[in-house]
Amino acid sequence: MQVRVRYFAALRERVGRAEESIEVPDGCTAGEVWRQATGGPLPENVLVAVNMEYTGPDRPVADGDEVAFFPPVTGG
């Protein structure tokens, strides 16, 4: 199945792209999408959203979903 992956702020700089579409197996989770797209484990404290709704990395994704990754947010 095909998912759209978006990276924001420092994560965009880290992976070297803002977005991409990738093929993932059925039953894939949002955290596994990161691993498939980047080749490494999901960094600690990264925020995950599926279809513009914040969620955990264990949320299953479906064909056509948008999965977004955000660095930890700090305020001041």
C-alpha positions in Angstrom: 0.0 0.0 0.0 1.1 3.6 -0.6 1.4 6.2 2.1 2.6 9.9 2.0 5.3 10.7 4.5 6.0 14.3 5.6 8.9 15.5 7.8 8.9 18.8 9.6 11.5 21.3 10.9 14.7 19.6 12.1 13.5 16.2 11.0 13.2 17.5 7.4 16.9 18.6 7.6 17.9 15.3 9.1 16.4 13.1 6.4 17.1 15.6 3.6 13.5 15.9 2.2 10.2 17.4 3.1 7.9 14.6 1.9 7.7 11.4 -0.2 5.4 8.6 -1.1 6.5 5.1 -0.1 5.2 1.6 -0.5 4.6 -0.2 2.9 3.2 -3.6 3.7 -0.3 -4.1 4.9 -0.6 -3.8 8.7 2.3 -1.3 8.9 2.3 1.1 11.8 3.3 4.8 11.8 6.6 3.9 13.6 7.4 1.3 11.0 6.7 3.9 8.3 9.6 5.9 9.7 11.9 2.9 9.7 10.9 2.0 6.1 11.4 5.6 4.9 14.6 6.4 6.7 16.3 3.0 7.5 16.5 3.7 11.2 14.5 3.6 14.4 12.1 6.4 15.2 13.9 8.9 17.4 12.7 9.3 20.9 10.1 12.0 21.6 9.2 12.5 17.9 5.5 13.4 17.5 3.5 11.4 15.0 0.4 12.3 13.2 -1.7 10.2 10.8 -4.1 12.2 8.6 -3.5 15.3 10.7 -4.4 13.6 14.0 -1.7 13.2 16.6 -1.2 9.6 17.5 1.3 7.1 18.8 3.9 5.2 16.7 1.9 2.0 17.1 -1.1 3.2 15.1 -1.7 1.1 12.0 -1.8 3.0 8.7 -4.0 2.4 5.7 -3.5 2.9 1.9 -3.5 6.6 1.1 -2.8 7.8 4.6 -0.5 10.8 5.3 2.0 10.1 8.1 3.8 13.2 9.5 6.7 13.4 11.9 7.5 16.4 14.0 10.5 17.0 16.3 9.7 17.6 20.0 8.2 21.0 20.6 9.6 23.3 23.3 8.0 26.6 24.4 9.3 29.6 26.2 
